[in-house]
Amino acid sequence: VQLVESGGGLVQPGGSLRLSCVASGFTFRNYDMRWYRQAPGKEREWVASITSFSSIPNYADSVKGRFTINRDNSKSTVYLQMNSLKPEDTAVYYCNGGWYWGQGTQVTVSS
């Protein structure tokens, strides 16, 4: 089983990034998928989730209206489109499905 995130990087405030998470080794379409993040010195926090078959999204209040989660079951991939990024969005972003976690991808928002 693998979840591999990509798409992180350094971006200026107000900028955008799109994270991807490619799954393998399990039946992706059967799982709700989630994005979490962990900033330095803070606990890991839930960011967004999307249900398995209906693809219904849900967001933390801190990112609502700025982030969009979606999935492509044909590619076993979940995405997180992040717009209007703020310095407080700086964190390592993790993909999660069931008991499975990715290794994380760093997002840094700084001028």
Beta strands, then each sheet from edge to edge (+ up, - down):
strand 1: 2-6
strand 2: 9-11
strand 3: 17-24
strand 4: 33-38
strand 5: 45-50
strand 6: 57-59
strand 7: 67-72
strand 8: 77-82
strand 9: 91-97
strand 10: 100-101
strand 11: 105-109
sheet 1: 1+ 3- 8+ 7-
sheet 2: 2+ 11+ 9- 4+ 5- 6+
sheet 3: 2+ 11+ 9- 10+
end
